[in-house]
Amino acid sequence: MGTGIIVLASLYLLQRLLMPKYVSDVVEGALIAEYYGEEKDHDVIFIGDCEVYENFSPAVLWQDFGINSYIRGSAQQLIWQSYYLLEDTLRYEKPQAVIFNVLAMQYDEPQREAYNRMTLEGMRWSWSKVDAIRASMTQEEHLLDYVFPLLRYHSRWSELGVEDVRYMFDTPGVSHNGYYMRVDVKPAENVPEGRILADYRFGENAWTYLDKITALCRENEIRLILVKAPSLYPYWYDQWEEQIEEYAAQNDLLYINFLELVEETGLDFATDTYDAGLHLNLSGAEKITGYLGEVLRQEACLADRRGEEHLSRVWEDKTEAYEQEKERQYADLEKAGQ
């Protein structure tokens, strides 16, 4: 018995050591897990890919509107992953509104293991996680490798560094309620046009999971809002836009395409993006979040909660951390001469 316990404990420690920590490199892989350390009292939950976690700022929703929100976003989050993340979220809380970014509708089948792991490994174990893994695995992947990540990462020995030891059991936060901050600027220039597609119709699997998200929100009396973030690339086709507009109308859903609201939001792609139009930087994210906050207040009738003593204290600490990181990133830019 004693020997068996020692072996199991050793394997567990080895697994913790070898798993990626997502602290200094590919920090997006840490986003999903951070949610579980939060108090579960959010008015709004965002689900989706990088077009949510890099383009919307929960701090602005709180500071300007008293809306408590969290972004459950991850890199190339596929729509079935968004569905199971929402299902998982409802185990802990029931928000008044859910915001889903529709870019993921372009994918109808599993894509890449690396992105799968950045979403799925951060989820706590539940049937939602099991279903998400089964729906997401490529042909080369195996469920057992997710149950026992040591089977997948046993060859990481040559990549281990100081952070792998330091953060075996606890990692520092990399986001602000799921928002990944960048303040640097790289103007959008010579943005490529979309290539011609053989078929512009979204796939059956994608539609099935959008229906499931819609139904799950209705069952729980949650207001579902569809958005298209104002990223210039990947290209958003007119044919895709027409399908989403039609779906929103048929299902009585609010749909906001921020690509059509550049003037209203004040976006300037010469200053408000850090990677030439793929994602917004801090100034861009704060602009479109300000617009979204007005929509949430008027259309979703979300109350201003800044008068709640406990929540206000929680957000005092969050706001301080947000402002400190902002100052640090600007200072780093200045040192770099940018």
SENUGU-805497 format. One record per residue (C-alpha): residue number from 1; residue in three letters; x, y, z. Coordinates in steps of 0.2 Angstrom, whole numbers, plus 5000, padded with zeros to 4 digits. Each point is the difference from the previous one (the first is absolute). Layout:
BEGIN
+-----+-----+------+------+------+
|   k |   r |    x |    y |    z |
+-----+-----+------+------+------+
| NUM | ALA |    X |    Y |    Z |
...
+-----+-----+------+------+------+
This chain:
BEGIN
+-----+-----+------+------+------+
|   k |   r |    x |    y |    z |
+-----+-----+------+------+------+
|   1 | MET | 5000 | 5000 | 5000 |
|   2 | GLY | 5014 | 5012 | 5005 |
|   3 | THR | 5010 | 4997 | 4984 |
|   4 | GLY | 4984 | 5003 | 4989 |
|   5 | ILE | 4997 | 5016 | 5008 |
|   6 | ILE | 5018 | 5006 | 4998 |
|   7 | VAL | 4999 | 4995 | 4981 |
|   8 | LEU | 4984 | 5009 | 4998 |
|   9 | ALA | 5006 | 5016 | 5009 |
|  10 | SER | 5016 | 4999 | 4989 |
|  11 | LEU | 4990 | 4999 | 4984 |
|  12 | TYR | 4989 | 5014 | 5005 |
|  13 | LEU | 5015 | 5012 | 5005 |
|  14 | LEU | 5008 | 4995 | 4983 |
|  15 | GLN | 4984 | 5004 | 4991 |
|  16 | ARG | 4999 | 5017 | 5008 |
|  17 | LEU | 5018 | 5004 | 4996 |
|  18 | LEU | 4999 | 4995 | 4982 |
|  19 | MET | 4983 | 5009 | 4996 |
|  20 | PRO | 5002 | 5017 | 4991 |
|  21 | LYS | 4998 | 5014 | 5012 |
|  22 | TYR | 4995 | 5014 | 4988 |
|  23 | VAL | 5008 | 5014 | 5010 |
|  24 | SER | 5013 | 5009 | 4990 |
|  25 | ASP | 4997 | 4991 | 4983 |
|  26 | VAL | 4983 | 4997 | 4992 |
|  27 | VAL | 4991 | 5007 | 5014 |
|  28 | GLU | 4983 | 4997 | 4991 |
|  29 | GLY | 5001 | 4983 | 5007 |
|  30 | ALA | 4997 | 5006 | 5018 |
|  31 | LEU | 4984 | 5009 | 4996 |
|  32 | ILE | 4987 | 4986 | 5002 |
|  33 | ALA | 5006 | 4994 | 5017 |
|  34 | GLU | 5001 | 5018 | 5008 |
|  35 | TYR | 4981 | 5000 | 5000 |
|  36 | TYR | 4998 | 4988 | 5014 |
|  37 | GLY | 5009 | 5011 | 5013 |
|  38 | GLU | 4987 | 5014 | 4997 |
|  39 | GLU | 4985 | 5003 | 5011 |
|  40 | LYS | 4985 | 4994 | 4989 |
|  41 | ASP | 4988 | 5015 | 4999 |
|  42 | HIS | 5002 | 5007 | 4983 |
|  43 | ASP | 4987 | 5009 | 4990 |
|  44 | VAL | 5008 | 4996 | 4983 |
|  45 | ILE | 5010 | 4985 | 4994 |
|  46 | PHE | 5010 | 5002 | 4983 |
|  47 | ILE | 5004 | 4984 | 4991 |
|  48 | GLY | 5010 | 4998 | 4984 |
|  49 | ASP | 5017 | 5001 | 4993 |
|  50 | CYS | 5014 | 5014 | 5000 |
|  51 | GLU | 4987 | 5012 | 4993 |
|  52 | VAL | 4992 | 5001 | 5018 |
|  53 | TYR | 5015 | 4999 | 5012 |
|  54 | GLU | 5011 | 5012 | 4990 |
|  55 | ASN | 4986 | 5013 | 4995 |
|  56 | PHE | 4989 | 5002 | 5015 |
|  57 | SER | 5004 | 5007 | 5017 |
|  58 | PRO | 4990 | 4995 | 5015 |
|  59 | ALA | 5008 | 5014 | 5010 |
|  60 | VAL | 4992 | 5013 | 4989 |
|  61 | LEU | 4983 | 4991 | 5002 |
|  62 | TRP | 5002 | 5002 | 5019 |
|  63 | GLN | 5008 | 5017 | 5001 |
|  64 | ASP | 4988 | 5009 | 4988 |
|  65 | PHE | 4984 | 4989 | 5002 |
|  66 | GLY | 5001 | 4990 | 5016 |
|  67 | ILE | 4998 | 4984 | 4990 |
|  68 | ASN | 5010 | 4985 | 5007 |
|  69 | SER | 5006 | 4989 | 4986 |
|  70 | TYR | 5012 | 4986 | 4996 |
|  71 | ILE | 5008 | 4994 | 4983 |
|  72 | ARG | 5001 | 4981 | 4998 |
|  73 | GLY | 5010 | 5002 | 4984 |
|  74 | SER | 5015 | 4989 | 4993 |
|  75 | ALA | 5010 | 5000 | 4985 |
|  76 | GLN | 4990 | 4993 | 4985 |
|  77 | GLN | 4986 | 4995 | 5011 |
|  78 | LEU | 4989 | 4989 | 4989 |
|  79 | ILE | 4981 | 5002 | 5002 |
|  80 | TRP | 4997 | 4983 | 5008 |
|  81 | GLN | 5013 | 5005 | 5013 |
|  82 | SER | 4991 | 5016 | 5003 |
|  83 | TYR | 4984 | 4990 | 5003 |
|  84 | TYR | 5008 | 4988 | 5012 |
|  85 | LEU | 5009 | 5015 | 5009 |
|  86 | LEU | 4983 | 5008 | 5002 |
|  87 | GLU | 4992 | 4984 | 5006 |
|  88 | ASP | 5015 | 4999 | 5013 |
|  89 | THR | 4997 | 5018 | 5005 |
|  90 | LEU | 4982 | 4997 | 5004 |
|  91 | ARG | 5006 | 4987 | 5013 |
|  92 | TYR | 5007 | 5015 | 5010 |
|  93 | GLU | 4989 | 5015 | 4996 |
|  94 | LYS | 4986 | 5007 | 4988 |
|  95 | PRO | 5004 | 5016 | 4992 |
|  96 | GLN | 4987 | 5012 | 4993 |
|  97 | ALA | 5008 | 5000 | 4983 |
|  98 | VAL | 5012 | 4990 | 4990 |
|  99 | ILE | 5010 | 5008 | 4985 |
| 100 | PHE | 5006 | 4988 | 4987 |
| 101 | ASN | 5012 | 5005 | 4986 |
| 102 | VAL | 4995 | 4993 | 4983 |
| 103 | LEU | 5017 | 4998 | 4992 |
| 104 | ALA | 5001 | 4982 | 5006 |
| 105 | MET | 4985 | 4995 | 4988 |
| 106 | GLN | 5013 | 4998 | 4986 |
| 107 | TYR | 5006 | 4984 | 5008 |
| 108 | ASP | 4990 | 4984 | 4998 |
| 109 | GLU | 5012 | 4987 | 5006 |
| 110 | PRO | 5015 | 4998 | 5012 |
| 111 | GLN | 5015 | 5010 | 4996 |
| 112 | ARG | 5016 | 4999 | 5010 |
| 113 | GLU | 5005 | 4991 | 5015 |
| 114 | ALA | 5011 | 5015 | 5007 |
| 115 | TYR | 4984 | 5011 | 5000 |
| 116 | ASN | 4989 | 4987 | 5007 |
| 117 | ARG | 5012 | 4998 | 5015 |
| 118 | MET | 5000 | 5018 | 5003 |
| 119 | THR | 4982 | 5000 | 5003 |
| 120 | LEU | 4996 | 4982 | 5007 |
| 121 | GLU | 5014 | 4998 | 5012 |
| 122 | GLY | 4995 | 5015 | 5010 |
| 123 | MET | 4982 | 4993 | 5003 |
| 124 | ARG | 4996 | 4992 | 5016 |
| 125 | TRP | 4995 | 4982 | 4998 |
| 126 | SER | 4981 | 4997 | 4997 |
| 127 | TRP | 4990 | 4992 | 4987 |
| 128 | SER | 5000 | 5017 | 4990 |
| 129 | LYS | 5019 | 4998 | 4999 |
| 130 | VAL | 4999 | 4982 | 4995 |
| 131 | ASP | 4987 | 5005 | 4986 |
| 132 | ALA | 5011 | 5014 | 4995 |
| 133 | ILE | 5015 | 4989 | 4998 |
| 134 | ARG | 4991 | 4987 | 4990 |
| 135 | ALA | 4993 | 5014 | 4988 |
| 136 | SER | 5017 | 5008 | 4998 |
| 137 | MET | 5012 | 4986 | 4998 |
| 138 | THR | 5009 | 4998 | 4983 |
| 139 | GLN | 5003 | 4983 | 4993 |
| 140 | GLU | 5017 | 4999 | 5008 |
| 141 | GLU | 4994 | 5004 | 5017 |
| 142 | HIS | 4994 | 4989 | 5014 |
| 143 | LEU | 4989 | 5003 | 5015 |
| 144 | LEU | 5012 | 4991 | 5012 |
| 145 | ASP | 5013 | 5013 | 4996 |
| 146 | TYR | 4989 | 5013 | 5007 |
| 147 | VAL | 4995 | 4990 | 5015 |
| 148 | PHE | 5019 | 4997 | 5003 |
| 149 | PRO | 5009 | 5014 | 4992 |
| 150 | LEU | 5017 | 4992 | 5005 |
| 151 | LEU | 4997 | 4988 | 4986 |
| 152 | ARG | 5000 | 5016 | 4988 |
| 153 | TYR | 5014 | 5010 | 5008 |
| 154 | HIS | 5012 | 4987 | 5006 |
| 155 | SER | 5013 | 5006 | 4987 |
| 156 | ARG | 5000 | 5018 | 5006 |
| 157 | TRP | 5016 | 4997 | 5010 |
| 158 | SER | 5011 | 5010 | 4988 |
| 159 | GLU | 4989 | 5015 | 5001 |
| 160 | LEU | 4998 | 5001 | 5019 |
| 161 | GLY | 5006 | 5016 | 5008 |
| 162 | VAL | 4999 | 5009 | 5017 |
| 163 | GLU | 4982 | 5005 | 4997 |
| 164 | ASP | 4995 | 4982 | 4999 |
| 165 | VAL | 5006 | 4997 | 5018 |
| 166 | ARG | 4994 | 5017 | 5007 |
| 167 | TYR | 4982 | 4998 | 4993 |
| 168 | MET | 4997 | 4981 | 5002 |
| 169 | PHE | 4985 | 5003 | 5012 |
| 170 | ASP | 4996 | 5018 | 4998 |
| 171 | THR | 5002 | 5013 | 4986 |
| 172 | PRO | 4998 | 5019 | 5000 |
| 173 | GLY | 4985 | 5007 | 4991 |
| 174 | VAL | 5003 | 5006 | 4982 |
| 175 | SER | 4983 | 5008 | 4996 |
| 176 | HIS | 4988 | 5013 | 5007 |
| 177 | ASN | 4983 | 4990 | 5002 |
| 178 | GLY | 5006 | 4991 | 4984 |
| 179 | TYR | 5006 | 5015 | 4991 |
| 180 | TYR | 5018 | 4999 | 4993 |
| 181 | MET | 5007 | 5018 | 4999 |
| 182 | ARG | 5012 | 5006 | 4987 |
| 183 | VAL | 5004 | 5019 | 4999 |
| 184 | ASP | 5012 | 5000 | 4985 |
| 185 | VAL | 4996 | 5006 | 4983 |
| 186 | LYS | 5002 | 4993 | 4983 |
| 187 | PRO | 4989 | 5009 | 4987 |
| 188 | ALA | 4989 | 4990 | 4988 |
| 189 | GLU | 5007 | 5002 | 4983 |
| 190 | ASN | 4998 | 4990 | 4984 |
| 191 | VAL | 4987 | 4989 | 5008 |
| 192 | PRO | 4997 | 4985 | 4988 |
| 193 | GLU | 4984 | 4997 | 4991 |
| 194 | GLY | 4991 | 4984 | 5004 |
| 195 | ARG | 5004 | 4985 | 4988 |
| 196 | ILE | 4986 | 4993 | 4990 |
| 197 | LEU | 4991 | 4986 | 5008 |
| 198 | ALA | 4992 | 4985 | 4992 |
| 199 | ASP | 4986 | 5000 | 5012 |
| 200 | TYR | 4995 | 5014 | 5011 |
| 201 | ARG | 4987 | 4991 | 5010 |
| 202 | PHE | 5004 | 4996 | 5018 |
| 203 | GLY | 5001 | 4982 | 5004 |
| 204 | GLU | 4986 | 4989 | 5008 |
| 205 | ASN | 5010 | 4996 | 5016 |
| 206 | ALA | 5003 | 5019 | 5003 |
| 207 | TRP | 4981 | 5004 | 4998 |
| 208 | THR | 4996 | 4985 | 5011 |
| 209 | TYR | 5011 | 5008 | 5014 |
| 210 | LEU | 4993 | 5017 | 4998 |
| 211 | ASP | 4983 | 4993 | 5002 |
| 212 | LYS | 5006 | 4991 | 5016 |
| 213 | ILE | 5007 | 5017 | 5007 |
| 214 | THR | 4984 | 5009 | 4995 |
| 215 | ALA | 4989 | 4986 | 5008 |
| 216 | LEU | 5011 | 4999 | 5016 |
| 217 | CYS | 4998 | 5019 | 5002 |
| 218 | ARG | 4981 | 4999 | 4998 |
| 219 | GLU | 4998 | 4986 | 5012 |
| 220 | ASN | 5010 | 5010 | 5013 |
| 221 | GLU | 4991 | 5017 | 4996 |
| 222 | ILE | 5017 | 5008 | 4995 |
| 223 | ARG | 5001 | 5013 | 4986 |
| 224 | LEU | 5011 | 4994 | 4986 |
| 225 | ILE | 5009 | 5013 | 4990 |
| 226 | LEU | 5010 | 4997 | 4984 |
| 227 | VAL | 5014 | 5011 | 4996 |
| 228 | LYS | 5013 | 5001 | 4986 |
| 229 | ALA | 5016 | 5009 | 5007 |
| 230 | PRO | 5008 | 5013 | 4989 |
| 231 | SER | 5015 | 4990 | 4995 |
| 232 | LEU | 5005 | 5003 | 4982 |
| 233 | TYR | 5007 | 4983 | 4997 |
| 234 | PRO | 4996 | 4986 | 5000 |
| 235 | TYR | 4988 | 5007 | 4986 |
| 236 | TRP | 4981 | 5000 | 5004 |
| 237 | TYR | 4991 | 4997 | 4984 |
| 238 | ASP | 4983 | 5008 | 4995 |
| 239 | GLN | 4993 | 4983 | 4998 |
| 240 | TRP | 5004 | 4995 | 5018 |
| 241 | GLU | 4993 | 5016 | 5006 |
| 242 | GLU | 4983 | 4997 | 4991 |
| 243 | GLN | 4999 | 4983 | 5008 |
| 244 | ILE | 5003 | 5007 | 5018 |
| 245 | GLU | 4988 | 5014 | 4997 |
| 246 | GLU | 4986 | 4988 | 4994 |
| 247 | TYR | 5003 | 4988 | 5015 |
| 248 | ALA | 4999 | 5014 | 5012 |
| 249 | ALA | 4984 | 5006 | 4992 |
| 250 | GLN | 4992 | 4983 | 5000 |
| 251 | ASN | 5005 | 4997 | 5019 |
| 252 | ASP | 4996 | 5018 | 5006 |
| 253 | LEU | 5019 | 5003 | 5005 |
| 254 | LEU | 5009 | 5016 | 5001 |
| 255 | TYR | 5015 | 5000 | 4988 |
| 256 | ILE | 5013 | 5013 | 5000 |
| 257 | ASN | 5013 | 5001 | 4986 |
| 258 | PHE | 5014 | 5012 | 5006 |
| 259 | LEU | 5008 | 5000 | 4983 |
| 260 | GLU | 4985 | 5011 | 4995 |
| 261 | LEU | 5002 | 5011 | 5015 |
| 262 | VAL | 5017 | 5007 | 4997 |
| 263 | GLU | 4994 | 5018 | 5000 |
| 264 | GLU | 4988 | 4998 | 5014 |
| 265 | THR | 5013 | 4992 | 5011 |
| 266 | GLY | 5014 | 5012 | 4995 |
| 267 | LEU | 5011 | 4986 | 4995 |
| 268 | ASP | 5016 | 5005 | 4991 |
| 269 | PHE | 5010 | 4986 | 4993 |
| 270 | ALA | 5015 | 5010 | 4999 |
| 271 | THR | 5001 | 5001 | 5019 |
| 272 | ASP | 4988 | 4987 | 5007 |
| 273 | THR | 5008 | 4984 | 4995 |
| 274 | TYR | 5016 | 4992 | 5005 |
| 275 | ASP | 5002 | 4987 | 4986 |
| 276 | ALA | 4994 | 5009 | 4984 |
| 277 | GLY | 4982 | 4997 | 5002 |
| 278 | LEU | 4998 | 4982 | 5007 |
| 279 | HIS | 4997 | 5006 | 5017 |
| 280 | LEU | 4997 | 5016 | 5010 |
| 281 | ASN | 5012 | 5007 | 5012 |
| 282 | LEU | 4994 | 5008 | 5017 |
| 283 | SER | 4994 | 5016 | 4992 |
| 284 | GLY | 4990 | 4991 | 4987 |
| 285 | ALA | 4993 | 4988 | 5013 |
| 286 | GLU | 4994 | 5014 | 5011 |
| 287 | LYS | 4992 | 5009 | 4986 |
| 288 | ILE | 4989 | 4986 | 4994 |
| 289 | THR | 4996 | 4994 | 5018 |
| 290 | GLY | 4994 | 5017 | 5004 |
| 291 | TYR | 4987 | 4998 | 4985 |
| 292 | LEU | 4996 | 4982 | 5006 |
| 293 | GLY | 4996 | 5007 | 5018 |
| 294 | GLU | 4987 | 5012 | 4993 |
| 295 | VAL | 4992 | 4986 | 4991 |
| 296 | LEU | 5000 | 4988 | 5015 |
| 297 | ARG | 4992 | 5014 | 5011 |
| 298 | GLN | 4987 | 5004 | 4987 |
| 299 | GLU | 4996 | 4984 | 4991 |
| 300 | ALA | 5004 | 4987 | 5014 |
| 301 | CYS | 4994 | 5012 | 5014 |
| 302 | LEU | 5015 | 4996 | 5011 |
| 303 | ALA | 5000 | 5009 | 5016 |
| 304 | ASP | 5015 | 5011 | 5007 |
| 305 | ARG | 5007 | 4990 | 5014 |
| 306 | ARG | 5013 | 5013 | 5006 |
| 307 | GLY | 4990 | 5003 | 5015 |
| 308 | GLU | 5003 | 4982 | 5007 |
| 309 | GLU | 5013 | 5001 | 5013 |
| 310 | HIS | 5008 | 4983 | 4999 |
| 311 | LEU | 5001 | 5000 | 4981 |
| 312 | SER | 5007 | 5018 | 5000 |
| 313 | ARG | 5014 | 4994 | 5011 |
| 314 | VAL | 5003 | 4985 | 4989 |
| 315 | TRP | 5001 | 5012 | 4985 |
| 316 | GLU | 5011 | 5012 | 5009 |
| 317 | ASP | 5014 | 4987 | 5001 |
| 318 | LYS | 4997 | 4995 | 4982 |
| 319 | THR | 5000 | 5018 | 4993 |
| 320 | GLU | 5016 | 5003 | 5010 |
| 321 | ALA | 5008 | 4985 | 4991 |
| 322 | TYR | 4993 | 5005 | 4983 |
| 323 | GLU | 5007 | 5018 | 5002 |
| 324 | GLN | 5017 | 4994 | 5006 |
| 325 | GLU | 5002 | 4988 | 4986 |
| 326 | LYS | 4995 | 5014 | 4988 |
| 327 | GLU | 5014 | 5011 | 5007 |
| 328 | ARG | 5013 | 4986 | 5000 |
| 329 | GLN | 4996 | 4996 | 4981 |
| 330 | TYR | 5001 | 5019 | 4995 |
| 331 | ALA | 5016 | 5002 | 5010 |
| 332 | ASP | 5008 | 4985 | 4991 |
| 333 | LEU | 4995 | 5007 | 4984 |
| 334 | GLU | 5008 | 5016 | 5004 |
| 335 | LYS | 5016 | 4991 | 5005 |
| 336 | ALA | 5000 | 4991 | 4984 |
| 337 | GLY | 4999 | 5017 | 4991 |
| 338 | GLN | 4983 | 4996 | 4992 |
+-----+-----+------+------+------+
